[in-house]
Every structure is written in structure tokens, then in C-alpha cells.
Amino acid sequence: MQIIDFRSDTITKPTPAMRAAMAAAEVGDDVLGDDPTVIRLEELAARRVGKEVGLFVASGTMGNLVSLLAQCGRGDEVIVGDQAHTFYYEQGGMAALGGIQPRTLRNRPDGTLDLDEIVAAIRDPRNLHYPRTRLITVENTHNRCSGTPLTVEYMQALGKVAREHGLRIHLDGARLFNAAVALGVDVKALTADVDTLTFCLSKGLAAPVGSVVCGDRAFIAEARRSRKVVGGGMRQAGIIAAAGIVALEQMVDRLAEDHAHAAALAAGLAEVPGLQVDAVSVRTNILYFRITRPDLDAAQLVARLAARGVLMLDLDPRRARAVLNYHVTAEDVQAALAVVRAVMA
């Protein structure tokens, strides 16, 4: 039985070019700062996003955590969306390991935070009863908001608010290159107004592991210390960094194919009785859809699809998610839609 896997773009396997680069990678001890392949990846990543320095980390969650630890002290406060990965899916790491308090604001359907609400949430630093507001963190693309990309205009406006109030911005850019491709802009336009960021080399870029944190030299020096204390110091890490280099050099432009396939899948699902999807909101490689039939919930639908080789994830009783990735072709999308129609019938 053919398996068509829409569970996540984290299921991507390394390309043949990545495997070859990993096998041939020149390595050293990254904790001692002498792994040449890691150094090359970090320099390449920093140039791509317009920052001074990069730091190779094991995952996006680690990248977000060390970024917050490097910029906030215990009892400080971070303004974050209530649907943000940093808040929703990272086990409360900022609080558990850093003593950092999240101040959650409502994410709008497009993934943004209302700028007036951000201003209203900033604490008065003169009031000794309050924690200190140190940081605003946003996510681009926004996973739980249909993979929506935050625009250049929004990032510029957010940067203006942060500067006016003496705050820094951290960007969880796990799928940052999806945002740039979807918007048709240079990725630097989306990062110019943030102080720090992390992006994943895995997911749509298809490297087997790793993310890169980027910012200025002083920040990266602190982030490197934070990486060590959470156990993220890797030794001959060039073996996996080599795949990340290939990801950045070869896999960015093809993300547009995933976006096109997601749009086709959304359009097809929207035509199936008993399903509801806002095809217009599908801008990148992530789509959510609702099961409106009262006799069928999301878990049941996902199980029935899996029995026929189509893998998706149920998010709650009425909602499921599909994520496109480079293993799924246009023909796979049509084959999956045929399975969905058969199951729903």
C-alpha cells in the first residue's frame, strides 16, 4: 500500500546530496570552536538572514529556549501569542528552566499580535510590583494559524513598537523560508526588524536535524553559554551541519512546490461534503480543516484515512491538519483526495 504522509514536514528524509555531504564532511570539536563545517553553516545562515553571527543548535525548541535565556533574567516577562509554538508546544521551558514569565496575548487568525494590545501589555518599569518586560516573541510562519506568513509591513511596525519602548524582538522562524517564498521577498526583509531569531533546517528544508540561532555577537556569546547549560554542546557536529548547508543552498526555492500542493489539497478538501476548509487562508505548506459531519470526529477520520495509506494528524475532536513536504507530489495530492472522498462517502 502506498503511504502518503501529511503528518508534518518534520518527516522529511535527507536528500542524496545531503547524505553525500554528511559522509564527506570535515569535522572538529564544535564546543572547542574548531569544527569547520559547523563554522561554515553558521556563517552561511547569518549572511542569509542579515545577522552578524549564527549558532548551530539541535532543534527549534532549543533555539527558542537559549535565545530567551540569553536575553531575559529570572522574573522577567516575555510578550508572546497564546497560540505560539514557544508558549504552546515547548513544555513551558521559558518558565521551567529560565524563570521567565510569559505574558500571553491573543493571536489573530493571521498569526499577528495586535500592536495596541502589545503596548498595553508592556509593564511600567518604575513600578516595583511588576516583572520587567524584556522581549516580544513572534512566529513566522505561524503554525497554529494555518501556517500564515507574517508580512514585511507587520514586522516593520512591530519593530517600531519595540524600539519605542526599549524592547527586543525574538523571532521563532521555524518555517521562516516558507514565509519568504510565499511572500516573494528576500528573507532579510522579514528579519531586519528583529534582534534575534531561530530557523529550522529540518522541516521543509529536509535536513535530518538542527536549527540555527542568529543575532549580534554579544547575544550569540550568551546563547552559546545557554546552549551548553541545556546540554546542547555537540562535538563533531559537522556531520549533521553538512546537511544543513545543502538545505540552505538547494532546498529553499523548491518550497513553492509545497505551497502549490497545499493549495491544491485545500481546494479539493473544500469540495468534499462533511469537510470545511478555508482554502483562501492556505498560504504556505500547512492547512487545517474541520469535520462537520456529526457522526464522525477527527480521530475517526484520521484512523480511517491511515488504514488506506493517507496519514494526517487530528488536533482536536473536530479539526485535523495536513502539512505538505517534498516527499508529496502533485499526483500524491490527487490520490489522497480520492481516498478522502471514498472514506467520507
N, C-alpha and C positions, 0 to 999 in steps of 0.2 A: 504494500500500500504506500502510495506517495504521501510524504509528510510535508505540509505547507505550514511553516511556523511563523505566526504573527504575535507570539507572546511578548517579544521585546526585541529591540535592536541590540541588546546585550548578548544575544545568542550567536552573533556573527563569529565565524571562524577565520583565522588569519589567511590571507591570500598566499598563493605560491611565492610571490615576490617577498612577502613578509617572512615566510619560513626560510627562504634562501638568505635573506639579510640577517636573520637571527642566527643561522648556522655559521655565518661568516663574521659575525660581529667581533670587533676588537673590544676587549673589556679590561677593567681595572677594578679598584675598590672605590665605589661611589661615596661611601661615608668618609673616606680619606680625600675625596675630591678628585680622583685621578682615573675615572672611567671615561675614556674619550668618546664613546658612543652616547653615553648619557649627557655629557657636556654638549655634544653636537645637537642632540634633541632639544635640550633646554634653550640653547641659543636660537635654534630654528623657531621654536614655539614662541619665544619672546619677540622675535622680529615679526612673526606673523600677526601678533595681536598688539604690537606697538608699545611693548613694555620693556624695561631695562633688562630684567633677568627672569629666568624660569627655574622651576624646581620640580623634578620628576617625583611623583607620589604614586602609591599603589592603586588609588581609587578616587572617584569624585567625592565620596563621603569624607575620605581622609583629607582631600584637598580643601574642602569647605571647613573642616574642623581645624586644621592647622592655620588656615587663614584667619579664622575668628580668634583662636588662641593667641596669635601673633599680634592682634590689634586691640584686644579687649582684656581687661583685668577682671578678677572675681568681683561680682556685684555690678558690673557694667551691663548695659542694656543694648540689645540689637533690635532694630525695627525690621520685621520680616512678615511676609504674607502667610495667611492661615492655611494656604494650600501649597506652600513652598516645600520642595524636597528637603531643604535644610531643617525645616520645622516638622514635617510630616513623616519622613522616612529615615531619619538618621538617629533614632533612639534617644533623642534629646541630648545628643552629645555635647552641645554647647553648654548646657546646664550641668550634665552629669560629670563632665571632665574639665570644664573650664569655669564653672560657677557663673556663667553668663546667662542673663535673664532675657528670654525672647519677649518682645512686645509685638503681638500679632495684630495685623490689620487685615481687613477683608481683601482678598484678591478678586478683582473684577474678572468677568468672563474672558477678557483678552490677556489675563495674566498680570496686568499692571496693578500698582497700588495708587490710590487717589493721592495726588500731591498735597492737597489741603489736609487730608487725614494724616499724612506723614508729618506735616508741620505741626498739627495739633498734638501729635504723639511725642514730639521732642520734649524731653524733660527740661525744666528750668535748672540750670547748673548751680544757681545760687541757693536753691532750696535743699538743705541737708537731709531732708526726709526721702528724697528721690534717689534712685540709681542714676548714674550718668549715662546718657545716650551717646554711644560711640560710633555706631555703624548702621548703615542701611544695607540690607542684602536683597537682591532681586534675582530672578531666574529667567534665563533666555536660552533656548525656547522654554516655555512653561509647560512641564509635563502634565500636571493635573488640569490644566486649562487648554486641553486639546492640542498640545504642542505648539501653541501660538507663539510667533516671534515678537519680541518687544522691538519697536521701531527705533530708528536713529533719533527721531524727533523726541520720543519719550525719554530716551537715555540722556539726551541733552538737557531736557527740562529737569530731570531727576538730578543731574549733576549740578545744575544751577541751585536747586534747593539745598543740596548737601553743602555746597561751598558757602552759601549764605548763612548756614547755621554751624559751620565748622565741623561737619561730619565727613566721614569717609564712606565710600560705597564698595561693597564686595559683590561681585557678580558670580553666581553659580551658572556657569556657561557650559554645563554638561553637554548640551547639544548646540553650542554656540555657532558652529559652522553650518548647521541646518538653518539657523536664523539668517545668517549672512547670505546663503544661497537662495533661500526663499524670498528675501527682500531685494536681492540683486545688488548688494552693497559689499564693499570691502569690509572684512571683519573688523578692521581698525576703527571704522566709523561707529561700531557698536561698543567698543571698549575704550574709546577716547575719554569718556567722562567718568570712568570707574577707576578706583585706586588699585584694586586687586581683583583677581579673577582666577577661576579654575575651569578647565575644559577637559572632556574625556577623549582619549584616543581610541577607546573601545566604542561600543555602541555603533553608530552608523559608519564611523571611520574604520571599524573592523579590526583594530589591533586587539591582541588577546587579553591585554591587561594594561592599566595605567592611565593617569591623568597628569596634567601639568598645571602648576600654580604659577602665576605671573604677577609681577609688580616691580616696585623700585628695589634698589639694592638693600636698603635698610630693612624693608619689610621681608624680603626673601631671607635675609640673615636670621631674622626672628622665626620665620616659618620653618627654616631648616632645623632650628632648635626644637620647635614644636613637633616636627616630623619625627625627630629622634625619640622624644619622650613618649609618643604613642606607638613606638615600635616600628616606625616606617623607614628606618635606615636600612637600605639594601646594599649588598656588596657588589657582585659582578652583574649589576643591573643592566648593563649594555645589551645583554642578550634579549631582554624584552623592550628596551628603548629602541633597538634597531627596527622593530615592527612599528613603533610609533613614528619614526622618521618616514617610513614608507606610507603610513596612514596620512600624514600631512602632505606628502609630496604627490600622492597618487589617488587618494580616495575622497578628496573634498568635492571636486566638481561633480562627481557622479551622484552625490546626494540628491540632485534634482530628479534623478530617476525614481528614487524612493518617494519623493513628494508627488510625482505624477501617478505612481501606482497607488498611493494612499488616496488621492483624489478619485481615481477610478473605482477603488474599493468602496469609498464612501458613497459615490453616486449609485453604485449597484445595490448596496445595502439599503439605501433610501427608497428603493423601488420594491423592497420585499415587504408584503403585508405582515404586520406584527413587530416590525422594527422601526426605529426612529433615529435618524442621524441628521445633524445639521451639516450637510456637505460643504456649505459655504465657509464654515469655520475651520475646515481642514486645510491648513496652510503648509504643514511640513509632513513628517512621516508618522504622526500619531493621530489616531481617531478614536473617539468614544461613541458608542451607540446604545440606545435604550431598547429594552424588550418590553413591548406594550401589551402583549397577549397576557391575560390574567392567569391562564393555565400553564404558563411557562416562565421560569425565572432564569436569571443569567447563568447560575451554576449548572442548571439542567441543560441549557442550550450549549454551553461550553463543553460539557461532557459528551453530548450527542455529536457535536462537531468533531471532537477529538477522536471519537470512535470511527470517524470517516477520514481521519488524517489531517484535519484543519485545526490548528492549535491557536487558541486565544486565551485571554485572562478575564475572569469575572471580577469586577471591582466592588460591587455591592449587589443586592438582590435583583435590581432592575437594570444594571449597567455593565457593559463589557468593553474591553479595549483591544484594539489591534494596532500593531506597530510594524511598519514596513522596514525592510532591511535588504542588503544587497543579495541575499540568497533567494529572494522572492522576485520572480519575473512577472511581466505583464500577463503571460499565459497562466502563471500560477494564480494571479488575482481572479481571472475569469473562471478557472477551475474551482477555486474556493467559493466564488459566488454561486456556482452551480450546486455545490454541496449545501451552502446555506439555504438556498431556495428549496432544495429537496427536504432538508430537515424541517424547515418552517412549514412545509406543506403537509 
